Amino acid sequence: GFFTRVHQINNEFRDAKGTSYFLFDSKDEELNKRQSTRKLIQENYKKGRTRRSENFYSLLKTVGSLISNLDSSYIVVARPSFEADDLVQPVLEKETISKEVIPSLLVSNDMDWARSVDAKSVHIYYDHKLYDLEAISTKLGLNPERNRVVLYKMVFGDDSDGIQKPEALKNIRGGN
């Protein structure tokens, strides 16, 4: 199941000295309380996203507790009013404070996380495959810098964030 797969990915891809961070979204209500900058730019941001039940967040909390007790190198990160997307960069910056470069592996099918892949030490396990910067750029058809990912989503939509492809662009090939 899930925990076996977590161990497999870590054993196969993570550096022996590395740490695995599991980043969780806040509850929908907590996210909505904080007027996110994304909603200031686009008021319908994630409007089509299915709202999660209280049971989902209760289960997520339990899974987080189990993960953090599986292995001392597993760290669960969740902050009120933040999406997991918002936590990627701070976690990576914490990892690079030391002078030693420790490889980092992001595991997500959320394209937003691809923005953090770099040529030196950050890779992503995306769509059941390991990608470095060159490979994820080829897969997405763009270098996943922040503004390019945002533009891509505006044109092609993003199912993981509930962002629909604009009606006027539905006949353009690519993306979702």
C-alpha positions in Angstrom: 0.0 0.0 0.0 0.9 3.6 0.5 3.5 3.2 3.2 5.3 0.4 1.3 5.4 2.8 -1.8 6.8 5.6 0.4 9.6 3.3 1.6 10.3 2.1 -2.0 10.6 5.7 -3.4 12.9 6.7 -0.5 15.1 3.7 -0.7 15.4 4.0 -4.5 15.8 7.7 -4.9 16.7 9.5 -1.7 20.3 10.1 -0.7 21.3 8.1 2.4 21.9 11.4 4.3 18.7 12.9 3.1 15.5 13.8 4.9 12.0 13.1 3.5 9.5 15.9 4.1 5.8 15.2 3.7 3.9 18.5 3.0 0.2 18.7 3.7 -2.4 21.3 2.8 -4.4 23.0 5.5 -8.1 22.5 5.8 -10.1 24.3 3.2 -11.7 26.6 5.8 -8.2 27.6 7.1 -7.1 28.4 3.5 -10.2 30.4 2.8 -9.8 32.5 6.0 -6.4 33.8 4.8 -7.0 35.9 1.7 -4.4 34.2 -0.5 -2.4 36.3 -3.0 -3.5 33.9 -5.6 -7.2 34.9 -5.0 -6.3 38.5 -5.1 -4.9 38.0 -8.6 -7.6 35.6 -9.8 -10.8 35.5 -7.7 -11.9 32.2 -9.1 -8.7 30.5 -8.2 -9.5 26.8 -7.4 -13.2 27.6 -7.5 -13.9 24.3 -9.3 -11.9 22.3 -6.8 -13.9 19.7 -4.8 -14.1 20.6 -1.1 -12.7 18.0 1.2 -14.7 16.6 4.1 -13.7 16.8 7.8 -13.1 13.1 7.7 -10.5 13.6 4.9 -8.5 16.0 7.2 -8.9 13.7 10.2 -7.5 10.9 8.1 -4.7 13.1 6.7 -3.7 14.0 10.3 -3.6 10.3 11.2 -1.5 9.5 8.1 0.9 12.3 9.0 1.3 10.9 12.5 2.0 7.4 11.1 4.5 8.7 8.6 6.4 10.7 11.2 6.7 7.5 13.4 7.8 5.2 10.5 11.3 6.6 10.2 13.3 9.3 11.9 14.2 10.8 8.6 10.5 11.4 7.7 9.3 14.9 8.7 5.6 16.0 8.2 5.1 19.7 7.6 1.7 21.3 7.7 0.9 25.0 8.6 -2.5 26.6 9.2 -3.6 28.7 6.2 -1.0 27.3 3.9 -1.2 24.9 0.9 1.6 22.3 0.5 2.7 24.3 -2.5 3.5 27.2 -0.2 5.8 25.0 1.9 8.0 23.5 -0.8 10.4 26.5 -1.1 10.9 27.1 2.6 11.7 23.4 3.2 14.2 23.4 0.4 15.8 26.6 1.6 16.1 25.0 5.1 17.9 22.1 3.5 20.4 24.3 1.6 21.4 26.5 4.6 24.4 24.2 5.2 27.4 24.4 2.9 26.9 20.8 1.9 24.6 20.2 -1.0 22.2 17.4 -0.2 20.1 16.1 -3.0 16.3 16.7 -2.6 13.5 14.7 -4.1 10.1 16.2 -4.5 7.3 13.6 -4.9 4.1 15.1 -6.3 1.8 15.1 -9.4 1.2 18.8 -8.7 3.0 20.8 -11.5 3.5 23.7 -9.0 6.2 21.7 -7.3 8.2 21.4 -10.6 9.1 25.1 -10.1 11.5 24.1 -7.4 13.5 21.6 -9.6 17.0 22.8 -10.3 20.1 21.7 -12.2 22.1 20.9 -9.1 20.3 19.1 -6.4 16.5 19.1 -6.6 14.6 16.4 -8.7 11.0 15.5 -8.9 9.2 12.2 -8.9 6.3 13.2 -11.1 3.8 11.0 -12.9 5.5 7.8 -11.6 8.9 8.7 -13.0 12.1 10.5 -11.7 12.9 13.8 -13.5 15.8 16.2 -13.3 15.5 19.8 -14.7 16.1 18.8 -18.3 13.7 15.9 -18.3 10.8 17.8 -16.5 11.4 20.7 -18.9 11.0 18.3 -21.9 7.9 16.6 -20.4 6.1 19.9 -19.7 7.4 21.6 -22.8 8.9 24.5 -20.8 11.5 25.3 -18.2 9.4 25.1 -15.0 10.3 28.6 -13.7 7.5 30.2 -11.6 6.1 32.6 -14.2 6.2 30.0 -16.9 4.2 27.5 -14.8 1.6 30.1 -14.1 1.3 31.0 -17.8 1.1 27.3 -18.7 -1.8 26.9 -16.2 -3.5 29.9 -17.6 -3.4 28.5 -21.1 -3.9 24.8 -20.5 -5.4 24.5 -17.0 -4.3 22.2 -14.3 -6.4 19.3 -13.0 -4.5 19.0 -9.7 -5.5 22.5 -8.8 -9.0 22.5 -10.3 -8.0 25.1 -12.9 -10.0 24.7 -16.1 -8.6 25.4 -19.5 -10.2 28.7 -20.7 -13.1 28.1 -23.1 -11.6 30.2 -25.8 -8.5 27.9 -25.8 -10.2 24.5 -25.6 -9.2 23.7 -29.3 -5.5 24.4 -28.7 -3.6 21.1 -28.2 -1.4 20.5 -25.1 -1.8 20.5 -21.4 -4.9 19.0 -19.9 
